[in-house]
Amino acid sequence: MGRTVGEVARMSGQTVRTLHHYDRIGLLVPAERTPSGHRSYDDEDLERLRRILTYRELGFGLEEIATLIDDPTADTRAHLRRQHRLVTEHIERLRAVARGLEHLMEADTMQLNITPEERLELFGDFDVDTHDEEAERRWGGSDAYARSRRAVSAYTKEDWERNRAEAAEIGRALAAAMAEGAPAHGERAMDLAELHREHVTRWFYDCTTEIHRGLGALYVDDERFTATIDAHAEGLSRYLRDAFAANADRQERD
C-alpha cells in the first residue's frame, strides 16, 4: 500500500510543500500516482527520503545529495569525511560565538527610551524585563552585549517601529522564498539572509558571518525560537538556519 504525501510528511517531519519541491526537482519522485493524480510513496521512496534527510542534517545541499544518491561513481566516504570535518569545525565555532545567543532585538530592551504604554504597544505581553535579565546573566560581560545595550537604550518608539517593520519585511521575504521552493543555498535566499545580517548589524551589534551562522543554528536548537519562527511557516527555522549558513560560506569565500 502506498502512502499519501500527507502521511509521508507526518512520518518524516517534513512539510508537504518540501516533498512537492523534492518531486519537482527530481530528488524524490514517488513511485506511483493514484488514478486521481495524487502522489503515492512506496517503501523504497521512504528509504530514499531517509537518506536525503540524513544528508540534509549533515549540511549537504540538495544538488550534492542528488549526486551522492544517484551517481554510482560518487565517493560517498570522501564526501562524508569532508562534511564531518566541516560539522566539527562548525561546532567549535558555535562554542566560541556563545551558543546561547538570543535575539537581541527582544533581549536588550530593559532600558528603552519609551514609556510603559509604548512598550506595551510594541511588545504586547512579551516579558521584556525577564528576558533582559536572562540575556544579561548569560552575556553581560561581552562586548556585543555592551554595544547593543548602548544602542537600544536611545531608541524611541518610532525607531522600534521602523526596526520591527524592517525585520518583518525581511522575514516575510524569506518565508515567501521558502514557500516558492527557492533553495536555502540559492542566491535569492542568501541575498535575503545577508539583508537580515545587515539589519542586525545596523540596529544592534556587529553581526559577523560567524555570529549570524550561530544565530541561525539557535533558531533550530532552541525550541522557543523554533516555535515562534515556525508559527509563521512550518520549517522556516531550518530554512533560515541553512540560508544563514550558506550566506556565511559565500561571504567567507568572497
KAUR-V242807 format. One record per helix or strand. SS is the DSSP state (A for helix, B for strand). FROM is the first residue (numbers start at 1). LEN is the number of residues. Records with the same first field share a line. If there is no record, write none. Layout:
SS=FROM-LEN ; FROM-LEN
//
This chain:
B=3-1 ; 32-2 ; 39-3
A=5-8 ; 16-9 ; 43-15 ; 62-9 ; 76-22 ; 104-4 ; 116-8 ; 128-12 ; 143-10 ; 157-23 ; 187-17 ; 209-13 ; 223-8 ; 236-18
//
